[in-house]
Amino acid sequence: MDLNLTSDERAQLELIALHAAKTPAQALLEAAKFLLEHDTDSWEWMRRNQRGPSHQTFLRDDELDARFARMLRR
């Protein structure tokens, strides 16, 4: 499977992987497995909490890194 990431996305992925002491490929694989294992719960939560673009909240980079690292540790 090919992933087309921007240079910023690739750098962010590498940073997240570094924080988790994993390679970027391992980090992506674990994240994908997590989503597949929690598919029903995750998609249902997203459907219930779907908002229009004007209501989106964005996380700072450090908050995103911390959340992703917690997800990988589960």
C-alpha positions in Angstrom: 0.0 0.0 0.0 1.3 3.4 -0.9 0.8 6.4 1.3 1.1 9.9 -0.2 2.2 12.1 2.7 3.3 15.7 2.5 6.7 16.5 3.9 5.0 18.0 6.9 2.9 14.9 7.5 5.9 12.7 7.1 7.9 14.8 9.6 5.1 14.7 12.0 4.8 10.9 11.7 8.5 10.5 12.2 8.3 12.6 15.3 5.4 10.6 16.7 7.2 7.3 15.9 10.4 8.7 17.6 8.4 9.5 20.8 7.0 6.0 20.8 10.4 4.4 20.1 9.1 2.8 16.9 9.7 3.2 13.2 7.2 5.2 11.2 6.0 2.0 9.6 5.4 0.3 13.0 3.6 3.4 14.3 1.2 3.4 11.3 0.7 -0.3 11.5 -0.2 -0.2 15.2 -2.5 2.8 14.6 -4.3 1.0 11.7 -4.7 -2.2 13.8 -6.1 -0.1 16.7 -8.7 1.4 14.3 -9.6 -1.9 12.9 -10.0 -3.5 16.3 -12.1 -0.6 17.5 -13.9 0.0 14.2 -17.5 -0.2 15.4 -16.9 2.1 18.4 -14.7 4.5 16.6 -17.0 5.0 13.6 -20.0 5.2 15.8 -18.4 7.9 17.9 -17.4 9.8 14.8 -20.9 9.6 13.4 -22.4 10.9 16.6 -19.9 13.7 16.9 -19.8 14.7 13.3 -19.8 18.5 13.0 -19.5 20.9 10.1 -16.2 22.4 9.2 -16.9 25.6 11.1 -17.0 23.6 14.3 -13.8 21.7 14.0 -11.3 22.0 16.8 -7.6 21.6 16.1 -5.0 20.3 18.4 -1.6 21.8 18.9 1.3 19.6 17.7 2.3 18.6 21.3 -1.3 17.6 22.1 -1.6 15.5 19.0 1.7 13.9 19.7 0.7 13.0 23.3 -2.7 11.6 22.2 -1.1 9.5 19.5 1.6 8.2 21.8 -1.1 7.2 24.4 -3.0 5.4 21.6 0.1 3.4 20.6 0.8 2.4 24.2 -2.6 0.6 24.5 
